Amino acid sequence: MSRALTLILLGALLICLLPVAGVLVSTAIAELAGCRLDEAGSYPCLVLGHDLGGLLSTVFVSGWFALLTLPFAGLIVMVLGALWLVRLIRRRQSGSVR
């Protein structure tokens, strides 16, 4: 397994997990600021003097995109696992286990 392929797959995995990260971050910010955050709409949320309600709402609702990206993340994890297993078997057969 080439290093470039591994990096590409890890980058794709990171991109697939971004919607979940967005939900977690927006929820944490809203909780810390004591703001209401849900799918029903955007509510005022003052953080350091700036209203982030619209941004937090948009990022939070974008979490639904995870329904499309998480299956791809699972597929990427399976491919990475299979490639790692093939590499391990090849190393053991050649006698150079690291």
C-alpha positions as CSV (number, residue, x, y, z in Angstrom):
1,M,0.0,0.0,0.0
2,S,1.5,3.3,-1.0
3,R,1.8,6.2,1.3
4,A,0.0,8.4,-1.2
5,L,-3.0,6.1,-1.3
6,T,-3.1,6.0,2.5
7,L,-3.0,9.7,2.7
8,I,-5.8,10.1,0.1
9,L,-8.0,7.7,1.9
10,L,-7.4,9.3,5.3
11,G,-8.2,12.7,3.8
12,A,-11.4,11.3,2.3
13,L,-12.3,9.8,5.7
14,L,-11.7,13.2,7.3
15,I,-14.0,14.9,4.8
16,C,-16.7,12.3,5.4
17,L,-16.6,12.9,9.1
18,L,-16.8,16.8,8.8
19,P,-20.6,16.9,9.1
20,V,-20.5,15.1,12.4
21,A,-17.8,17.4,13.6
22,G,-19.8,20.4,12.6
23,V,-22.8,19.2,14.7
24,L,-20.6,18.5,17.7
25,V,-18.8,21.9,17.5
26,S,-22.0,23.9,16.9
27,T,-23.8,22.1,19.7
28,A,-20.8,22.8,22.1
29,I,-20.7,26.5,21.2
30,A,-24.5,26.9,21.7
31,E,-24.3,25.0,25.0
32,L,-21.5,27.2,26.3
33,A,-23.2,30.4,25.2
34,G,-26.6,29.2,26.6
35,C,-28.3,29.4,23.3
36,R,-31.1,27.4,21.8
37,L,-30.1,25.3,18.8
38,D,-32.4,23.0,16.8
39,E,-33.6,22.2,13.3
40,A,-36.7,24.4,13.7
41,G,-34.9,27.6,12.9
42,S,-32.2,30.1,13.7
43,Y,-32.2,31.8,17.1
44,P,-30.1,34.7,18.3
45,C,-26.9,33.5,19.9
46,L,-24.4,36.1,21.1
47,V,-20.8,34.9,21.4
48,L,-18.2,37.5,22.2
49,G,-20.5,40.3,21.0
50,H,-21.3,38.6,17.7
51,D,-24.6,36.9,16.7
52,L,-23.6,33.5,15.6
53,G,-27.2,32.1,15.6
54,G,-27.5,31.8,11.8
55,L,-24.1,30.2,11.4
56,L,-24.6,27.7,14.2
57,S,-28.0,26.8,12.8
58,T,-26.6,26.3,9.3
59,V,-23.7,24.1,10.5
60,F,-26.0,22.1,12.8
61,V,-28.6,21.4,10.1
62,S,-25.7,20.5,7.7
63,G,-25.1,17.5,10.0
64,W,-27.9,15.7,8.1
65,F,-25.4,15.5,5.2
66,A,-23.7,12.8,7.4
67,L,-26.4,10.4,6.2
68,L,-24.7,10.5,2.9
69,T,-21.1,10.7,4.0
70,L,-21.0,8.2,6.9
71,P,-21.5,5.1,4.6
72,F,-18.6,6.3,2.5
73,A,-16.5,6.6,5.7
74,G,-17.4,3.0,6.6
75,L,-16.3,1.9,3.2
76,I,-13.0,3.8,3.4
77,V,-12.3,2.2,6.8
78,M,-13.0,-1.2,5.3
79,V,-10.7,-0.5,2.4
80,L,-7.9,0.8,4.7
81,G,-8.3,-2.3,6.9
82,A,-8.1,-4.6,3.9
83,L,-5.0,-2.8,2.5
84,W,-3.3,-3.0,5.9
85,L,-4.1,-6.7,6.2
86,V,-2.7,-7.4,2.7
87,R,0.5,-5.4,3.6
88,L,0.8,-7.4,6.9
89,I,0.5,-10.7,5.1
90,R,3.0,-9.8,2.4
91,R,5.5,-8.7,5.1
92,R,5.1,-11.9,7.0
93,Q,5.5,-14.0,3.9
94,S,8.8,-12.2,3.0
95,G,10.0,-12.6,6.6
96,S,10.5,-8.9,7.3
97,V,7.9,-8.1,10.0
98,R,8.2,-4.6,11.4
